[in-house]
Amino acid sequence: MKNYVDSADSADSADAVESAQCPQRAPMAWRWLIALLLLLAVALAGRTALAQEAPAAPQAPILATTPLDFQLPGTQPGGLSTPLISSQSCGYCHVPEIVDDFAGSMMANAARDPLFRAALQVANQDAAGSGELCLRCHTPNGWLEGRTTPTTGSDLTSEDLQGVSCSLCHRLVAPEAHPGEAPTDAAERAHAAATLGVPLMTGSSAYVVDREDVRRGPFPPENATHSAAQSTLLRSAELCATCHDIDNPTLTWNTATQAYALNPLDTPAAAGARLFPVERTYSEWEQSAFNTENGGVAAVSALYPGIKRATMTPDGPVTVCQDCHMPLIESPLTINGDPARTVGRHQFAGGSALWQKGIAAFWSQVPGDTFFDATPITNSVTLGEEMLARAATLEITMTRAITDDVANLTVKIINNTGHKLPTGYAEGRRMWLEVRVYDASDTLMAVSGMPTATGGITNPGRIYEIKQGITTAHAQALGRSDLEGEGFHFILNNKVFKDNRIPPRGWNTAGYAARDMLPVGATYAAGQYWNIEYFVLPAGARRVDLRLLFQAASDEYLDFLAAEANIPVADGVVGEPVNWGQTVADLRAQLDLDEPVVMASATRLTPAAFKEKVYLPAVVQE
């Protein structure tokens, strides 16, 4: 389907067009004043502002699930002989490229994220105890120590809020035998499998953790001050699969109805069952050209600085997740004067950069979170924005049509990543192209995809996103016909209604079909890692400004969280109940956290009149 940029009325001035299309200009001073007053209220009260509307009364969950419905294999709560240690203790020996980068990352703040906490509240309201599935990834320490019951997170400690801690990843054991793994991994794997008597699985946070505090790493354990073992798992994408390939264990594919349907309640999912896909970032990589087994991708090597793990050279092909998200540098491993090695920076930069500002604003006001440090987050936000800027490239061509004063614009959006663009958490993430057209006097003539002050998008073209929701039969089974269709109730969703995100290089139809990752509502040829958008510009157009924009949380999703999670829940670290829905709304208003991040931008002038007629080939929307 072709996209066209609509012309503004020729009588409108530039200011009039901007006011109509983007009304935030006139009241900007008032918005900043209101934001300043709200920030002062936060500082004085030491917490987010009180709800402006009365919170909703708690209601019985829609789905009467039990802990058994969310039971997954792997190490279980209480299954460690030695608890995970605090990430802060790693700073006594290891270099800042490891410790400081990690402290500012979303990994370290996974349990603090207000968006996560609001979504957690919605999940618990939709399916009783479903927060179990979320918390085991976002706070492994809390889950393994049995503090994620109740599943609201009310019993979590400050140490639990360190998220996906150093100790968790460095004690992980692959669920299947891995070349070069630590000597004791096979025994740990056997013990974990015997715990529930079911096979282990990859993903869905069904992790296997060494029962003892034996910390694995890519180097031989020389001169370590703690128990250590060498393991290749730390430099493989399989490590990332642990929490970046997520299934919903309550929904299994029904071959008779050709739809995902609820399992019998109070019953774990069958081993090896085809479960509903919540996230598929690892599988998107696995079925791409970036996979080490497929040779990797050398074409993007320069975009991601650092030593590449496949060749241990800076210009080698990009293969595993860590090549982009944990670039290797030459550095000592510790501050104790040991020799330089190829050390991975623990940046984990990604698409949540902007919302890390919200994490800093909220938790810096909570005295009970003794492990929180807002300082490294500033650097992490910058790293995230830089990562987003590498993720896509715009290739632009502009030609003048046969008619005297009409130009044609073709924009090719190229995915430079090893997964779909955008990827990750399905709810709220989206990307789109903004086009602004100006005439010779620099008057704005037309727009496509321009954000508005009220959270909309003016004259949108294609919005790249995944939309999940609930089928008619499933809504009826839940007794909630009102939830039928697209929606953000992720723990209840049983269908992908839309997925037009751009696949990575080398993806294949069979592999994507096997993991329920095929495009929905869009067509991409096997291996196609780009999309083309086509525009016919209005007569008199002389300049076009383009921006590729990204939101980690759409305005629609933020509105949903503010409304649905508008219930105070107890919090042991904050010391009083927190309304996470209202917290999201407050932070959004205070810090403009719904402002899109610019991934790529360009300006093009329309070509002068051609001396000869130019016959354009047919342009097809890909």
N, C-alpha and C positions, 0 to 999 in steps of 0.2 A: 504494500500500500504506500502510495506516495504521500509525503508531507509537504504542505505548502505554507509559506509564511504569509499571513494575512496583512494587507496594507492598511495603514491608518488613514483616516480622512485627510485629504490634502489640505484642508483649511486649518488643521490642528497645528499648533506650535510644538516645539520639542518639549517644553515644560508641560503643556497640556497633555501630550501623549504620555509622558512619564507619570504625571499625576493620576491619569486614568488607569494605566497599566501597573503602576508600582506606587501605591498611595502612601508608602512609608516616609516619603521625603518631608511633607509638610509637618507632621507631628514629631519629628525626630528628637527635638530638644526635650519635649515632654517625656518621650520614652526613656531618654537617658536619665532624666530627673527621677522618674519613677523607679528605674533600675537602681539608682544610687540609694534611694530611701529604703528599698527592699534589702540591699546589701548591708546597710547600717542596722536594719532590724535583725539580720542574721548575726552580725557581730555582737550586738548587745544581748541577744537572747541565747546565743550559743547553740542555735538549732534553726531549722528552716521555719519559715513563717507559718502561723496557724492557718488551718484550712479556712478558705473564704466561705465555703458552703459546709453545711453539716455533713459529716461523713456518713456513708451508708451503714445501715445496721448489718452485722454479719448474718449470712444466710447459709442454709445447708448446701454443701457442694452439689453440683449438678450430677456428678457421677460418684457413686458410693464405692470407690476403690479402697483397697487395703494395701499394706506394705508388700504383700505377696505379689500384687499386680506389677510392682516395679522392681521386683527382685531380679538381679542380674548376676552372672557368675563372676569369679575373681575373689580377691581378698575382701573379707567381710568386716563390719565393725567389730572391734575387739580382737581382730586377728593378728595384730602385730605384737611381737615380743618386746620391741623397743619402739616407742612413739616417734613420729616424725619430729625433727628438731625445728626450731625457729629459723627462718631465713636470715634474720639479723645476725645470728651467730656466724654465718658464712663471711661476714664482713671483717671478722678479726684477721683473716688470712688472705682472702682473695681480692684481686685487683678491682678497681672501680668499673672497668669495662664489663665486669660480670655483676658485681654487687649493685652499683648505682643504676646501671641500665635496667636491671631486673626490678629494682624497687619502684621505678616509675612506670613500669609496664602494666598492661591490662592483666597479665598473668598474676602479678603480685596483688592486684586490686580487684580480682574477679569477684570476690565476695562482698566488696564495698560498693560496687557499681549501682547507683540508684535505679538505673533502667532495669538491671537484673532483679533488684529487690522488689520493684513494682511488678515485674512480670512474674516473679515467684509468688507474690500474693494472689495474682489472678489465677495462676495455675492451681494453687491450693483451693481457691474458691470453685474452680471448675471440676477438679477431681481430688477427692480427699487424699491427703498425704502425697500428692504427686510431686511436691517439692523435693522429695527424696531423689528423684531422677536429676533434678537441677543441682542440688547441693553437693552431690558426690563429686561433681566436676568442679564446681566453683569454690568449694572448701573441703578438699580431701582430708585435711587434718581433723576438721570438725566431724566429718562423716565417719572416718575410721575410729574416732574416739567416742562415737555414740551421741554427739551433741546436736545432731540434725533432727532429732525428735523432741519437740514438735517441729514440723517441717517449715515453719515460718522463719526459722533462724533465730528465734528468741533466746536460745541457750548458747549461742556461739560466743566464744571469747575473743579478745583482741588478737590472740595468737592465731585463732581460726581464720580471722579476717586477712591473713597474709595470702590467702587464695591458693593458687597452684604453686605451692612452695618449692624451693630448691630441693628439699629433701624428698619430695614426692617424685619428681622426675628422675633424680639421681639414684632412686631405689627401685625404679620400675623394671619389671621383667616382661619380656615379650610373651604374648599369649601363645605363640608358636615358636618353635626352635628358630633361633636367629644366628646366622654365621657370625662368629667372633663374639658371642655373648659371654657373660661372666660365668665362671666355672660352676657356681651353685644355682644357676638359673633353672636348670632342668628339675632339680629337687623342689625349688620354690614353686615352679609351675605345677608339678604333680600334687603338692600339698594344697594349693589353691583349688585345683580341679576337684580334689577329694572332699573339700569343705561342703559343697552343695551336691556333689555327685553328678554334676553336669559338665559338658565340655566348656572350655573357655571360649571367649569371643573377642574379636577386635572391635574397638570403638565403644560408644555409649558409656564411657567411663567405667567399663568393666575391667578395671586395672588389676594387675598382679603386682604386689609390693613386697620386696624382701622383708621377711619378718624381723631380721636384725638390721642394725644401722650400718650396713655395708654400702658405701656410696660409690656408685659406678661413674666412670668417666672415660673419655677416649684415650687416656694415657695410661701407661703402666703405673701401678701404685708405688712410686718411689718417694720416700721421705714424707709421706702423708702423715698428718697428726691424728688421723682417724682411720677407721677400717675402710679399705677401698678395694675396688676391683676394676679391671679394664673391661669395657664393653663397647661394641660398635653400635649398639642401639641408639646411643645418644646422638649419633650423626646420621640417623636414618629417618625417613619420613614416617615409618611405622610408629615411632614414638609419638608423633603429632596426631596419629589416628585415634589415640586414646580418647581425646575429647573433641576431635574435629570431624567425627563421623558419628552422628547421633540418630538412634532409632527411638520410636515410641513403643515401649514393650506392651502396651495395652491393645495395640491394633495389629492384626495379622491379615495378610492378603487372603481373600476368599475367592477361590477360582470359580465357584459357581456364580457368584454375583459380579465378579470382576471388579471388586472394590475392597478397600480395607474396612474391616469390621471389628467390633469389640471382641476380645477374648472372654471366656467365662470369668466372671469376677472372682476375686480372692484366689487367683491362680496365676503362677508365673507363665510367661510366654514359653512356648515349646522351643527346645533347643534347635537352632538352625532355621527358625521360622523366618519368613519374609515379613519384616516389620515396617511400619510406616516411616518414611525418611523425614527426619526433622532437619538435619544438616548433612551435607555430603562433601565437604571441602577436601578431605583426604582422598576420597574415591574419585573426585574430579581430577586431582593430580595423578592418581594411579593409572587412570585411563587416558593420559595425555602423553605428548612427546617429551615432557619434562622428566617423566619417570626414568630413573637410572637405567632400568632394563631396556628402555627405548632410546637411550643415547643422550638424553638431555637436549637443551636448546642453547646453542652458542650465539644465536642472533641477538639475545637480550643480555648477554654477559656484561657489557659495558654499563647497562642500566643499573645493575646491582653490584656496587663495588665490594671488593673483598676476595679472598682466596676461595676458589670453588672446590668443593669436597671431592668431586669425581676425579680431578686431575691434580689437586693441590697447587693450582696455578691461578693467577688473577683473571686470566682471559679464557679459562676453560668453560665448558657448557654449564648452564644452570640445571641442576638436577633435583635435589631434595628441597623441602620447605626451608630448611635452615640456611641455604645459600642466600636467600632473600631476607629472611626474618632474623637470622643470627649470623651476620657476615663474619667470616674468619679474618683475624688480623694477627700480626706478629706481636706477641706480648708475653711477658711472664705470666704464669698462672696465678701466682701469689705475690704478696708484697714483701716476701722474705728473701728477695734477691735471687730466686731461681732463674735459670736461663729462659730466653724467649722461646715461645712455642706458637703454634697456630691455634689461637684461642678464639672461641666464638663469643662475639658480643651478645649479651643477653637482652637484646632490644625488644624483640617480639612486636615490632611496630606493625600496625594494621589499620583497619577502617574505623576504629572507635576513638580516634585521636581527639576529636572535639569534645566528646563527653567526658574525657578524663579531667577537663576543667571542672566539671560538676562534681566529680569525686573529690577533688582537692577542696572545693568550696564547702562541701558538706562536712567531710571528715576532719578537716583542720579545726573545726569548731567542737569536736567531740573529745573531751579530755580522757575518756575511758579507753580510747583506741591508742594505747601507748606505743604500738608498733608502727603507727602511720607517720610518714614523712612526705609532705607535699612538695618539697623542693625538686626531687627528680622528675616529677610529673611534667613540669614545664618543658624539659628536654624531650620527654616521651611524646608530648603533643607535636612538637616540631618534627620528630622522627616519623610519626604517623602521617603527617601532611606530606613529607618528602616521599614516603612509600606510596601514597595515593598518586602523587605526581608521576611516579615511574610506571604506574599500573596500566596506563593507556596512552596511545599516540593518535593524534588526528592527522589524517592526510586529506588535504582540501584541494579541489579543483573547481575553477569557475570559468565558464564560457558564455559568450554572448549568443543568444539565439538568432534565428534568421530575422525575426522582427526587430525593429530598430533599437528599442531601448529596454529589452528584457534580458536578464542574465539568469543562468542556471548554476546552482551551487550543489556540489556533491561532496559529502563529508564521509570519510571512511574512519570508523572508530576501531582501533586495533587493540586487542587484548594482549598485554605483555606479561601476564601472570601465568602461573601453572594451574590455575583453577578458573571457574567461571567468574565473570566480572559483572556485577559484584558477587561475592560469595559470602559464606558464613551464615549467621543467624537469619532466618528467612523474614522475620517480621520487621518491617519498617525500612530495611535497607533498599536504596534505590539510586539509580544513576540516570541522567538525561542530558540532552544537548540543548543549550540555550543559544539562540540566534537573535541578534539585534541588527536591524538594517537601517542605514542612514543615507540621506540624500546629499547632494553636493554642498548644501549649506549646513551640514551636520545636524539636521533635524531628524529625530527618530521617526522612521516611517512605519515600521512593522516589527513585531517580536514573535518569537516562538520559544516556549519553555522558560520564560522569565519568572522567577519567584516573586510572590506578592507578600505584603506585610501581614496578611491574614493567613498565610500558610498554604496558599494555593499556588498553582503554576499556570501562568497566562498562556493560552493557546498551546498546550503541550503537544509535542510530537510523540515519539516513542519513549516510554519510561521503562528502563531495564530493571526488572525485579522478578521475584518469585512471590506468587500469591497462593496461599493455602486456604483451605476452608472446609466446610462440612456439607456432605451430600444430603439429599432429601431423606433417604432411608436412615442415615445415621442420625440426623436431627430428630427424626420421629422416634428412633430408639432411645435417644437421650431425653425425650419428652420436651424438647425445646425447638419447635419448628421455626421459631424466630431467629435461630442461629444459622439457618440454612444459607449456603453461599459462602463467598469469600469473607474471611474474618481473621481476627488476631487471637483467637482462643487456641493457642498452639497445642495444648495438651489434649484437646478434643478434635482438632482438625484431622480429617482422614482423606483429603484429596488435594492434589496440586491443580489449581484452576488456571494458573499462568506461570510460565517460566521462560521468559525471552532473554535471559542473561546471556552474554556472549561467552561461548565455550573457549577453552584454551587450545593452543596448537596441538594437533595430532589426536584429538579426541575421536573415538569411534562409536558408531551407532550400537553395536552389540554390547560393548562394555557399559555404555551409559544405560541401555535398556535393562541390563541385569541388575543395576543398582538404582533403578527408578530415577534416572537423571535426565531423560530425554527432554528436549525443549517442548514447551506446551504453549500453543498460540503463536509460534514463530517457527521459521524454517531455516536451519543451518545445514549446509552440506557437511559430510564427514570431514573432519580436519579443519573446517573453516573457523578461524579465530578472529573474525572481524564482522562488522555490520556496516552497511552503507545507507545513509539517509540522503534524500534528494529533495531539493527545494527549488521552486520557481520564484525568483525575486520580483518585486513590483517595479514598474517602469520608473526610471529616475534613480534607482539605487546606485550608490557610489561606494559605500563601504559596508562591510559586514564584520561584526565582532562575534566571536564564538567562544563559548565556555562549556566544557564538560563538567557537570556538577554531580556531587555525591552527598547523600544524607545517610548517616548511620541509623537515624531514627526519623522517619517521615513525620510531618505534622499530624497526619491522620493517626499514626501509631501513638504519638505523644498524647494526643487528645484521648485516645482509648485508655491508656495507662492512667492518666489523671482521673478519669471517670470510674474505671473498673477497680482500681486499686485504692480507692478513696476510703480506706478503713484503717484506723490505727492498730498497729500490732506491737506487741511487747518486744523490747530489744535490750538485752543484758549489757551490751557495750555502751549504747547511748545512755542507758539508765532510765529511760522512760519510753512510752509507746511512740512509734514513728508512723506517720501517714505517708507511705512511700509514693502514693499517687499524687498527693499534694506536693511532696518534695520534688518530684519530677517537674510538676507545673511551675514551682517557684524557681528552680534552677534554670529552667528553660527561659523564663521571663528575665531573670537577673543577668544571665550570661549569653543570651541569644544563641542557645545551643541547638536551635533548629536552623541556623544559618548554614546553607550548603557549603561544602568544601570544594574548591576549584581543583580538578584533577588535571586539566589541560586547557589551554586557551590559545587563540590566534585571531589575527585581524587580516582581512583581505580586502583589497580594492577591486572593484569590478573592472574588467578589461575595457579598454577603449574600443570604439566602433571598429570592426574589422573592415579592411578594404574589400575583402571578398566575402561572399556568403559562406557561412559555416553550417554544414548539415550535421547535427548532433546524432550520434547513435542512440538507440533506445537504451534508457537507463532503468534498470530493474531494482526495486527495493529488495535487498537480500536479508 
